[in-house]
Structures are given as structure tokens and as C-alpha cells.
Amino acid sequence: MAIDKELLEILACPVCKKPLELSRDENFLICRESKLVYKIEDGIPVMLVDEAIPLDEWEKSQKG
């Protein structure tokens, strides 16, 4: 289930408050400023810092 585009426009990283980028597969929200990636589960973004994936780890997992 894809995230609503209007919701994406108002979401911000809970760490730095910058806008988020939607991943190509639309399953993650990426914050390049904080270097964190947030999961989207059933169309709902999981915006918990404790559950965020470090950007470098996420990028490695996407290549394999």
C-alpha cells in the first residue's frame, strides 16, 4: 500500500525536521540530513527514531 502523497508533503524527519524522500519502491522514507531511513508499514510511516535504519546500512541492503 503506497503512502498518500499529501501525507508525504507534510511529514518531516523527527530528528532534524527536514522533508523526507520516498524510496523508489515506496517502502521507506529517507532523511539524507540525519542519515536515517524510516519504514512504511501498510501505508503508515513508522517515524520512531529507535526503529530507524542508518542510511548506510539501508543502502547496502538495497544493493544486494
Protein Blocks (a to p, Z undefined) as FASTA:
>chain_A
ZZdfklmmmgccfklopacdddfklpaccdfklopacddeehiacfbfklpccfklmmmm
mmZZ
